[in-house]
Every structure is written in structure tokens, then in C-alpha cells.
Amino acid sequence: MPRRLKLSQLQRDIMWTLREAGGETVGTVTATVKPLVQIEFDRAVDELIKLGLVKMESSTHHDKAELVLTETGIEALRK
């Protein structure tokens, strides 16, 4: 039986934001979830990347980094 992930509220907000779009620039995700402190957002993203739930890619439309939900992340949202 798969283990249920314990994510912070900020991590859940990031995941749900990406679920709707599939991928967004880091700036757009930050503006959407409105973290109190930027370092808190950075740590949340780093942990989601380590867990394999999101990945960082170069944006196809901008010279900015984009957060993209992985297959593992999609599966985690279904649970």
C-alpha cells in the first residue's frame, strides 16, 4: 500500500496550482500561492523536487524557470 505524503499547506497549494495548469513559471506560482516569505517558498519547491512530485524546466515561452508537475505528482494528487 502506498505511503501517504505529508505535505505542508504551502506545498499542497503549489501542487494544486500546478494541477490546474500542468506547468507554470516560478513567478506565476509564487504570485498565486502568495507565500509569506520567499525562502519558505524556495524550500517547499526544493522538497517537492526531491520527492519527485515536480520538476524545474526551462520555459518554452519565456527565459524563466517553470515548475512542472511530474507523473508521480499527478498520481499523488489522485490519492
Secondary structure, DSSP 8 states (H G I E B T S, - for coil): --------HHHHHHHHHHHHHSEEEHHHHHHHH--SSHHHHHHHHHHHHHTTSEEEEE-SSSSSEEEEE-HHHHHHHH-
